[in-house]
């Protein structure tokens, strides 16, 4: 017997209550994908509640059971049977809101939020916390709860805290003193949950098992289909055969669901995909006759035919429309689909022609490319795209209306002036998605109209000035440094810019080679961009800037500029600095030059900004040598604490010369990853005979499921493995696994690998496979491997698993010491496996 009722977070947390997560529950595991969905829902809800304060948004259920320890008085204790990830996330968010408001608005917010929602202040220590996570999560959670220096570490809870801290910084508009208060109100009062409480005596573990063993649920498309044909008692069979069945044959369940959502957002861009069925049903409830319902099914069928063309542009008859559709599909932003569907629908209904809609698609492509080039690829992009249909001028021809809409307001449709400045300075390689970065370079190469075109689809991005500079490169770049200029800052300001990037099919061969080695290979390439680079005698700052200027003019010629009214420059993205510093883990640091390179600015400008504007974690910004700047001063004149002492309390070691540990430094690339940058192209390299798409899919799934911190750590391990001489192979299942190969199939004793890595989060040690592969068919060899792995802090592989496939969580690898120990184990394994082969 259970009791269910709708509630809010406020009602759930207020009063003397404690929610205990049982040991059989998994540890906290939400990643950026889940956090993004929750945050976006909260921001939208906060905005919508301005006009409708009673509005709520349902986020799921929490299943509880009274604790056996409950007495007649005191704190009410509950076991969290289901919903602990949601409840833990919301508690972490409240910690972040508390700390943000306490810093920006006043210390009273700390005590208020603590007493109302986070702690039972006057209760015994055992009952002090309102939420008690699993044992493994408690130290990290308590660091956030008590605002300890270690808060915001590299664990999953610390990553969630840093994520929300950065989002709050980004959302805090200095001109709107109530924006964060609205977000807090939306979290506390606007998020609706269903609280399901079991009765005393019920078995909580049995309830948990039943909740996690359910079958496939109906999709929103299934529900809508059932609803429509329930409304067609007489015409249902004929309508199904003539209209619905063809639609269902051409679009799968996910595409059908997207069709019904796209139909809704062309009327109201605020509608979320999760609300598709409810909002369509609400709309269709107003229809009264079967004839009206049948017309709706016919309309869905017609729109479905158009959506099928968007998915598969080869079905389009007009060559220019087909080309533009294919390019926008390749860009990979599905939120452009509402406007694409609208354009095709306008032509289908006769209010636009193919030339107009092709030109409209060119403006969309230009909008995407120019935003990427100035480092604003994702800023408010979904809101802009979803609002086009409802907000553009319906009196103008559709292409002109689209161009004008994209050109007005703060939409970051970069001007020609912006493009010329940004291509010289913005770290292009760290912006947007890897596929988008490659696409722009391919499209630029196509503009050369080579008489012998090269297949560009298999090429990857190559840094001419390499990502790991050798002494040859240091000497070449050093010749162009100004007096007193730091090599590191000059290098960071150049290495990831567009002027230093090209496309090659032999990335691994070029790698860190000197320009003297790279130059003849680039000259022999069929890629015209490479031939132009090879015409240079040397490759340093003057040549990189000159190429950047030439590429800027090519961009301006290919992609139309915004309308004249959007002529203002976007300027440095200081919000990115704030977000990066808010997300910077405790116990780490970055440099002024690293932040400057991140936004295409100068170290002096960053230093001035930090000295004059309150910025989160500004004390974690040091000189490039790891020392605290002698000119450092708190913006708040009342603060007199020593920044080095604070950094040491947060866990950052300094040497005897006052230099922070260099391995804890977040240089430009790592900062970009904190902001959501995806793992760069070509990392990791693919194994012989492997499909590059599988390698890309593995890294994409890893980023989506585990977040950028874990993905970066895994990439570092993989790169270490390949530098040892190991190779990589990838699985072909829906979840794309990665195998660390030490011997190939052609080896006399067969192929061998120590582990498989899975995007779902597991580093799987394949003892079962090794038991039939020399020399690890010897139990003593497998036992030595197990013992070596168990030296990694947090890894405990039992001896009983030497014939099985045990493993550990990939998020352990975000800790540098653990990662290094694993690399040492892998080096030992590879040497052992290969030496046995070479002895034959």
N, C-alpha and C positions, 0 to 999 in steps of 0.2 A: 504494500500500500504506500503510495507516494502522494505528496501534495505539491501542486505546481501553481505558481503565480508570477505575474509580471512585476518586475521591480526595477530599480535604478541602482547605480553604483553607490550613490549617497545612502540609500536605504540599506543596502547590503553592508556597508562599512561603518556607519554611525552606530554609536552605542558600544557596550562592552562585549565584543565578539572576537573570536579567533578562528581562522580558517587554516587547517593543517593539511598539507599535501602528503598523502600516505607514501610509504617507501616503495610500493609497487608502481607508482607513477614514474614516468621518465623525467629526466632533468629538463630544465627550461631549454627550449630549442627553437623559439621563433627567430626567423631571419628577416632580412630586409624586405623580402616579398610580402610577408604577413604584416610587418610593421608599416610598410607603405600603404597597404589597403586600409588598415585601421586609421592611420594618420589622415589620409585623404578623406575618409568618411567623417572624421571629427572636424576637420577644417570646413568641409562643405556644410555639415550640420550647424557649426557655429555661425556661419554666414546666413544660413536659412532661418535660424532662430531669431535673427534680428527682426524679421517681419512676422514670424510666427513663434513666439516664445515657448509655446507648448509642444512644439514639434519634437519627436523622438526618432531614434534610429535603432532598430533591433540588431544586436550583434551576436546573439546566440544564447545558450543556456549554461547554467552552472548547476551541477548535480551534487547535492550535499547529503551527508548522513550525520546525525548527532554523534558526538564523540562519546565513547563509553565512560570517559572521565567526567562527564557533566554532572554537576550537583544541582541542588534546588536553587542555589544563589550563586552570584559571581559572574564570571565571564562565560558566555555561551560558546561552546567549542564545537566545531563541525569538521568532519573529514571532507576534503574536496575530491569527489569521485570522478568528476569530469568537469573540464573547464579551467583547469589550473593554469594552462598557458595564457588564457585570456585574462584571468584574475591577476596573475603575476605581472603580465605586461601593463595592465592598467595601474597597478601599484607602482611599478617603475616609472610610468609616465607621471604619476602624481608627485613622485620624488623630484623628477626633472622640473615640473611646473613649480613646485615649492622652491627649489633652489634658484630658478630663473627669476621668479617674482621677488624672492628675498634679496637677490642681488640688485635687481633693477628698480624695485618699488619700495621695499622696506622689510626689515627683519620680522615684522609681525606675521607675515605670511608663512614663515617657517613653523612657528608654534601653532598657528591656526590649522594648517593642513595636517601637521603631525597629530595633533590631538583629535581632530575630527575623523581622519581617514586612515592613519597609518599605525598609530600606537595606542595602547590602553595605558595611559600615562601613570595612573595610580595603582596599577595592579602588580602582583608579584612578577619577578623576572621571567618565569616560565610562561606567563600569560601576557607579557608586555607587547609582543608583536601581533597586529591584527592578521597578518598573513605569515605563515611559517612554511617556507619552501622545503623541498627535500634537502637532506643533509648536504649533498654536494653543492647545492646552490646557496646555502645560507651565508657563507662568508661574503660572497659577492653582493648578495642582496642587502645584507646588513651594512656593507660599505656604502651603498647608495642611500639606504635608509638613514644612516647616521652622518651622511655627508663626510665620510672619512677621506683622507688624502688618496686612498687607493680606489675610490669610486670611479667607475668608468674604465675598468681594466679591459683586457683582451678577451675575457670569457663572454659567453652569450648574454648574460645579464648586464655586464659592463658595456657591451656593444649596444644593447637596447637603450641603456641610459644615455650613452653618447649620441645615439641616433636621435632620440627625442630632444636632447639638449641642443643639437644642431638645428633641428626643425623649428624649435621655439625661437632661436636666434633669428632664423630666416623669416619667421612669421611676425616678429615683433617690429611693427612699423612705428618709428619715433613720433610720427604725426597722429597716431591713433592710440591714446593711452588706455583704451579698454579692450584691445584685440586679444591679449593673453587672458584677460578675465573672461571673455566670451568663450575662449577655448576651454578654460577650466570649467565653466558652467556647462558647456556641452558634454564634457567628460562625466561630470558628477551627476547632472540632472537629465541630460539628453540621451545618453546611451541606455537603451532598454535591454534588459536581460530577463529570461525566464528562470526563476529559482525553483528547482525541483528538489524537494527534501524527502528523503526516505524516512521511514519510521524506526523507532528504537527496536533493535532486534533483527533488522534486515541485514543481510550479509553484504557489506560494501564492495568486497572484491567480486562477488557474483554479479552485482549491478554493473561494475566497471567492465567485466568481461562481456556482458550482454550488450552494453553500449558500443563496444568496439568490435563487434562481430556482425554488423548489419550488412545487408547485400547492397546491390546497386540501387540508387534512388532514381526517381523520375527526374529528367532534366526539365528546365523551364519550357523548352520547346515541346516536350511530351505533354506537359500540363496544358499548354495553350492549345495544342492539337485536340486533346480530349475535351477541353472546354468548347472549342469551336464546333465540333461534331455533336456534342451534346445539344447544341443550339440548332442543329439541322436534323430533326427527327425524320423529315420526309425527303429532303434533297441530299442527305449525307452521303449515300452510296455513290450517286452520280458525281457530286462535287469532289469526293475523294479520288475517284478514278480519273477524272479529267483535269483536276487542278492540283490537288495535294500530292498525289502519288508522284507525278513528274517532278514536283518541287523537292520532295523527299529523296528522290533518286539522284538528283543533281547536287544537293547540299547535305552534308552530314549533320549530326545532332548539334555539334558546336556551331557550325555555320548557320543552321536554322535559328538557333538562339541569338546569334549575332544579328541576323536579319531583323528579328523582331525588336531587338534593342535599337538598331540603327533607325528603324522606323519611328521609334519613340523620340530619340534624341534630336531628330529633325524638327520636332515640336517643342521639346524642353531639354536643353543640353545638360541639365542637372541630374537627370535620371540615371541611376547606376544600373549596371548590368544585372546585379543581384535582385533588382526590383522589376525585372522585365515582365514576368508573368503577372504580378499583381497590378502593374500599371496598364498593361494591355487589357487585362480583364476589366479593370475599372473603366477603360475607354469603351470597350465592346459591350459592357452592360447597358449602355445608353441606346444600343440598337434594339429594335423591337421585332423585326420580321426576319424570316429565313432568307428572303431576297437580299436584305441588307447584309446579313452575315455572309452570304455567298459572294456578294460584291467585294467584301473585305478579303475573303480567301483568294479571289481572282486578283485583287491588288497585290496581296502578298506574293502570289505566283509570278506576277509581272516584275516586281521588285527583286524577287529571287533570281530571275533570269539575268537581271542587270548585275546583281551581286556576284553571280557566277562568272560574269565577264571580268569583274574586278579581280577575283581570285585567279582567273585564267585569261590573261589579256589576248592570247592567241585567238580567242573566239571573236574579237573585235574586227570589224571589216575595214574601218578607216585606218590607214597605216600610221598617221601621226598620232591619232588617239591611242592606237595600240602601243606605239612606242612610249608615249607618256605614261600610260597605265602600267606598263612593264617596269619602268624606272621607279615609279612611286611604290609599286609592289616590292621591288628589290630594296627600297629604303627601309621597309620593315616597320612602319608606324601605322598600326591598325586604326588609330584614332583619326586618320585622314579618310577612312571609309565613309563616314556620313556625308562629307562634302563630295566625294567621288560618286556616291550613289545619287546625290542630289543633281550633279552635273549630267550624269547619264539619264536620269529621270527627266530633266529639263529637255534634253534632246529627244527623248522618247515621246514626250508630250508636245513637241513642236515649238517650244519657246526658246530654243538655242540650237545652233548648228555645230557640226563637228569641229570646224575651225575655232569657234569660240570656246568650246570646252577643252580643246587641246591647249589653247593659249592659257586658259585658266589653270590647267594642270602644270604648265610651265611656270606660272607664278608660284604655285605651291612648291614645286621643286626648288625654285630659286630661294624661296623663303626658308626651306630646310637647309640648303647648302650654305647660305650666307649666315644663318644663325650658328651653324656648326663651326664655321671659320672664325667667328668672333668669340667662341667659347660659351655660347648661350643655347646650346642645342636643345636642352630640355626645359628651360625656364618657362613655366606656365604654358607649355606647349599643348597639353591636353585640353585645358580650358579654352585656349584660343581656337583650336581646331573644332571642338564640339560646338562652339558658339557661332561659327561662320554662317551656317544656313539660316539661323534665326535672326542674326544681327546685320548681315550685309544688306545693302540697299537694293530692294526689289524692283525699283524703277529703272535701274541701269542695266545694260547688257551684262550677262552673268560674268564674263571674264573681267570687265571693268569693275564691276561691283566687288568681285573677289580681290582684285589688286588693291582697290581703295581700302577695303576692310583690313587687309594684312598690313597696309602702310600706315594706319592710324593708331594712335595710342602707343603704349609701351609694350610692343610685341617683339622687339629685337630683330626686326627685318633690317639687316645691316645695310647702311648706305655705302656708296663707293669709297667715301672717306674712311669709314670704319674698316672696310676690307683692306685697304692699303696699309693701314696701321696694324691691324690684327695679324695679317699673314707674316709680318716681320717678327711679332713678339708672342703671340698666343701659342701655348703648347698643343698644337693641333692633334698630336698623337695620343693625348690624354683626354680628348673630348669625344662625346658621342659614342656610338657603338663601333666595335672593330669593323663590322661589315660596311657601315656608313663611311668610315674613314677611307677604306679601300675603294668604295664606289666613286667617291669624288675624284680620287687620283685616276681611276680608270676613265671616268668621263672626261677629265682633262686631257688624258693621253689620246682619247678618241678625237679630240678637236684638232690634232695634228694631221688627221686624215692621211695616214701613212699609206703608200702604195702597196706595201706588204704588211697588212695588219696582223698583229700578234694576238693570240688567244689570251686575253687579260684575266680570265676568270680564275686561273690557278696561281696568279702572282700574289705575292705578299709584300707588305710595306718594309722597305729597307731604310735604315738610318745611314746616310753616307758618313757623316761624323758619328761614330758608333756610340751605343749606349754604355759601353765600358771602354773608355779611352785608353789606348796604349801610350807608351812614351813618345812614339812617333807623332801621334795626334796631339799630345800635350805640347810638344815642341812647335808643331805647326800653328796651333791656336795661340800659343804663348807669344808668337811673333807679332800678333795683332792686338795684344793687350795694351791698354793705356797705362801710363805710369801709376803704380799703386793699385791697379785693378786686380781683383782676385780671380784666379783661373776658374775656380768652382762656380762662381756666380756667372761668369761669361759663358761657361759650358752649359749650365742649366738653362740659360736664356736662349740658347741656340738649338740644343740637341733634338728637341721634340717639335720644333716649328716646321711649318710646311716647306719652307725653303730647303730644309735638310733631308726631306723625305722623297723617296721614289718607289717604284715597283720593280721587283725582280722575281725570278723563279729559282734563284740560288742563294737565298738569304743566309743559310747556314754556312755556305762556302765563303761568302764575303765577310760576314761576321765583323770581327774587330780588325780586319786587315788594314794596312796603311793605304793611303790614297794612291800611292804608286802601284800597289797590287790591284786595287779596285778599278782604277782608271781604264786599263785595257779591257777588263771584263765588261765594264759599262759601255765602252765604245763598240764592243762586238754585239751588244744587245740589239734586238729588234725594236725595243721601246725607245721612242724618240726622246723622251725626257732624259733617259740615261745617256744617250748620245750627246745631248747638250751639256750634261754635267761633265762628260769625258773631255769636252773641249777645253776645260779649265786646266791650268798648270798646277794649281793647288786648290785646297778646299778648306777655307777658314771663314771668319766672319764676313769679310767683304764679299766673297763669292756667294755665301748663303743669303746675305741680304739682297744682293743683286738678283739672284734667282727668285727670292720671295717677291720682289717688286715686279718681275716679269710675270710670275704666276698670278699676282693680283690683277694685272691688266687682262690676262686671259680669262680669269673668273668674271671680271666686270663685263667683258665682251660676250660671254656665254649666258650668264644668268641675269635677267633684268633686275634693275634696281627698284627700290620702293618708289611710290609716288613722291612728288616734291615735298609734300607736307611732312614727310618723315625724315627730314634732313638733319635732325639733331644727332650728335654722337652719343654712343652708349656709355663711354667712359669705363674705367677699371671696375671690375666686379668685386667691390669690397665685401659684399655679402658672402661671396665664396670664401674669403679670408676668415670671416666670422664663423662660418659653418665648419670650415676645416679645423679651426682652433677649438671650437666647441666639441668636435668629434675626436680630437687628439687624445690618445689614452694617457691616463696617469702613468708616470714613470718614463715618459718619452719626451722628445723635444724636436724642434724644427728650427730652421735658420731664416733670417730676413730674406736672403736671396732665394730660398726655396719657395717662400710665399710669393715673392715678386714674380718668379718664373711661372708660378701657377696661374696668375692672372694677367701676365704680359706687362708687368709694371717694372719699377726699379726698387732696389733694396732700400734706398734712402726714403722713397715715398712710403714704403711699408713701415719703416721705423717711425716716420712722422705720424702716420695714421695711428699706430699703437700707442704713441706717446700722448695723443690728444683726444682719442675716442675710446670710451670704455669698450673693451673687446674681451671675450671669454678666453681665459688661459693665456693671456698675453705674456705672462712670466715664463711660459714654455718656449718662447722664441729667443734664440741665442745667436751669437755670432757664428760664422761658418766654422770656426775652430772649436766650437762647443763651450765657449766662455760666456758668462753673463756680460752683456754690454756695459761698459763703464758709464754710459749715459742713461742706463735704464732708470725709469722713475714711474711710480704708480700714477695713473690718471687721478685717482682719488688721493688728495694731498694728506688725508688723515692716516693713510696706510704707511707704516714704517717697517714692516716685516721684510726680512732679507729674502730675495727671490731664490737664491741658491739653497738656503735652508728649507724653504717651502718645497723646492724640487726634490731635495733629498728625502723629505718626509713623504713625498709621493712615490718614492722608490727609485729615483734616478741617481745612479752612482756618478761621482766626479773623481778624477785622478788628483795626484798631488799638485798638479799645475792648474787646477781649477777648470779642467775640460770635462764636459759631460761625455759619457760613454758613447762612442760613435755608432755602435750597433743599435742604439735606441733612437737614432735620428730618423725622422720622417722627411726624406727629401721630396722633391716635387712630385715624382711618380707615386710615392706612397700617400702623399697628401691627396692626390687626385683620386686614388682608390678609396680613401676615406669619404670622398664626396660622391662615390658611386661609379667612378670610371671602371670600365671593364678591362679584364686582363688584355694586354696589348697583343696585336697580331703576331703570329709566329711563335708564341709561347704557349705550350711547348711545341717543339718540332715533331713532325709525324714520323712514324717508323716506315721502313721500306714496304712498298705495296699497300700502304694504308690510305684510306680515303681522307683527304684533308677535311671534308665536311664532318667526319666523325670526331676529329680532334677539336674542331670548333664547337661541335654540339656538346662534347664532354665539358669544355670550359664554360659554355653558356649555361648548361644545367647546373654546374657547380656554383656559379655566381648566383643564379636564381634561387637555389635551394639552401645554400650555406652562407651567402653574402660575400662581399669583396675581400674581407680580411682573411677568411678561410681559403678562398680561391687563390689569393696572392701567396699564402703560405704553401699551399699545395704546388703551385707553379714553381716556387723556389726549390722545393724538394725534387720535383720532376727535372728541373734544369740541372740540379746537382747530380741527379742520376745519369742524365745524358752526358754530362761533362766527365763522369767516371768511365764512359764508354758503353753504358747501358742504352737500350732502345725502348721504344714505346709501341704498344699495339692497343687498339680500341675495340670494345665489343660492339655488336650490331643490334643489341636489344633496345627496347624503348628507353631504358635507363642506360646511357652509354658509359661503360666502365673503361678504366685505363689500366693496362698491365705493364709492370716494370720488367721488361725482358732482358735477361742476362745472356741467354744462348738462343740461337735461332733453330728452326726445325732441321736445317741442313747439318747441324752439329752431330757427330757420331753418337753422342749420348742423349740426343733429343733436346728440345727447347726447355728452358727453365725460367721461372720468375718467382720472386719472393712474395709478391703481394699484388692485390688488385685494389684500385681506388674507385669508390662509388660516389656519385653526386649526392646520394641520399645521406652521406656523411660518414661512411665507414672506410677505414684502412684495414683491409682483410688480409691476414697472413695465411698463406695457402699451404699449411703443413700437409694437408691431404694430398695435394699435387706433388709436393716435394718428396713424399714417402716413396715415390717410384722413380725419382730422378737423382742419379749419382751427382755429387757425393752425399746429398741430403737424404738418400734412402737409408743412410745410417742414422739411427735414432739419436746417437750422440751429437751428430752435426745439427739436427733439428733442435735438440735440447740446448745446444750452445746458442743457436739463433734466438730461441725463446728467452734465455737468460739475458742476452744482450739487449733484446727489446724491452724486457722488464726493468732495465735500468733507466728507461725513460719515465720521468715523473708522471704518474697517472695511468701507466700501462701495467696491467696485471694479467698476463696470459697464463692460465693454469696448466700444469704438466699433463693433466688428463686430456687436453685438447691437441696433443701432438699428432693425432691422426685426423684432425678436423680442420675447420677454417675459422678460427677465432679472429678477433680484431679489436680496434679501439677507434674512438671518434676522431675525425679529421681536425676538429677544432682545437685539439691539443697542440697541433703544429703551429698555431699562431704564436706560441711561446718560443722565442729564439733558442733557448737552451735545449728544449725538447727537440726542436727541429734539427739542431746540430748533432745531437746524440743519434737521432734516427739516420741522418746522412752517414755518420760513422758506421752504423750497423750495416747500412746498405753497401757501403764501400767494402766492408769485410765480406759480405755475402758475395758480391760480384767477383772479388779477387778469388774467393774460395771456389766458386762455380767455374770461373775461367781457368784457373790454374789446374784444376782437375782435367779440363778439356785439353789444355796445352801439353799435359803430361802424356797424352796418348801417343 
